[in-house]
Amino acid sequence: MAELMGACEAVVASGQYVLGAQGEAFEVAFAAYCGVAHCAGVANGTEALELAVTAAGCGAGDDIVTVANAGGYASAAILHAGATPVYADIDPLSFVMTAEHFLQARTAATKAVIVTHLYGLMADMPAICEAAGRYGITVIEDCAQAHGASRDGRKAGSWGAMGCFSFYPTKNLGALGDAGCVVTRDAPLAARIKSLRQHGWGEKYIVPREVGRNSRMDELQAALLLRMLPYLDRWNEVRRNIARRYREAGITGVRFQQVGREEGYVAHLCVAFSERREEIMAGLQRAQIGAAVHYPVADYAQPGFRKRMGDVAPLPHTEQALGGIFSLPCFPEMTDDDIEQVIRVLQHHGQAL
Ligand SMILES: Cc1ncc(COP(=O)(O)O)c(C=O)c1O
């Protein structure tokens, strides 16, 4: 806390509040953490996705494959960029996109794929990148729930052409307000994002190439994130341990997101599935335990999105997952007692099933 207050005071005294020295220092540190050369801080995770889609050269007439079970952020970003979302189904046990489903969803107009690493679990990036490469499709990673996650020792955000992060306060690395970033290995892409995040400017006030938007990260958030980044791996370990305790409690009638080998999984949300979800959630609510559904409606069924993209056939695994998933409390501040209480309530319902 003192460290964070000190960081805030330093920003207040600096007189520089948007896109300054703190932002640059955070960009350098976060790029290094992700194992890439570049990072561009932006205002939030949704705009990180939108700017990445635009920087990938996608707009009107282009299809972008993504999943429909990840809260609608990618769909909104794609639609704002003028492109059209096309939905791939998910693996029924791990709830993330597979290469096979990506290829099934691909159309002749597909120019990019947004792969969401959902609930802290990375999708099969070796297979998806290989499949996308075959068709010249740009891979964009949505890492908003996967700070520090990895696969084969390579971090989320370092597999695709660009990796998009949200630093919303509840994320594994969360600011005290809104913030986001795009990481990339590619210098021209980084330069394009840095122009797009500030109105499309090259030199100040000059728009040489394309219209951007105002999506800048402020210095307070950058300074706070810079101080918190060294704790991220430890916090991820705590989250992973909580999720493991739930999984190993042996609860009847409940199955957990299949995460495979645990290293590399960062347990952003501990998501379980049950045919009796409503009953279980009511029990948790009675015990004043916060449980939620991430997310209750598939993107293609959202009335607001459908106005823009028309009717889309429902996807079987996506529909099945949405019918039974629920998220258990899983965050570093939980006490042992908090965790035990959740397990007790789940066991009580398990016995009743
Ligand atoms: C998977 C996913 N993508 C994108 C976002 C968007 O981030 P933000 O809320 O910072 O716009 C979020 C979080 O809110 C998210 O969970």
PDBQT file of the ligand as one rigid body, heavy atoms in Angstrom, charges set to zero:
ROOT
HETATM    1  C1  LIG A 401     -11.516 -12.010 -22.229  1.00  0.00    +0.000 C 
HETATM    2  C2  LIG A 401     -11.608 -10.523 -22.125  1.00  0.00    +0.000 A 
HETATM    3  N1  LIG A 401     -11.319  -9.778 -23.198  1.00  0.00    +0.000 NA
HETATM    4  C3  LIG A 401     -11.376  -8.434 -23.162  1.00  0.00    +0.000 A 
HETATM    5  C4  LIG A 401     -11.738  -7.765 -22.018  1.00  0.00    +0.000 A 
HETATM    6  C5  LIG A 401     -11.898  -6.287 -22.085  1.00  0.00    +0.000 C 
HETATM    7  O1  LIG A 401     -11.119  -5.560 -21.209  1.00  0.00    +0.000 OA
HETATM    8  P1  LIG A 401     -11.593  -4.140 -20.673  1.00  0.00    +0.000 P 
HETATM    9  O2  LIG A 401     -12.664  -4.369 -19.668  1.00  0.00    +0.000 OA
HETATM   10  O3  LIG A 401     -10.348  -3.573 -20.082  1.00  0.00    +0.000 OA
HETATM   11  O4  LIG A 401     -12.059  -3.352 -21.848  1.00  0.00    +0.000 OA
HETATM   12  C6  LIG A 401     -12.023  -8.503 -20.854  1.00  0.00    +0.000 A 
HETATM   13  C7  LIG A 401     -12.344  -7.909 -19.566  1.00  0.00    +0.000 C 
HETATM   14  O5  LIG A 401     -13.063  -7.200 -19.180  1.00  0.00    +0.000 OA
HETATM   15  C8  LIG A 401     -11.963  -9.922 -20.915  1.00  0.00    +0.000 A 
HETATM   16  O6  LIG A 401     -12.247 -10.673 -19.843  1.00  0.00    +0.000 OA
ENDROOT
TORSDOF 0
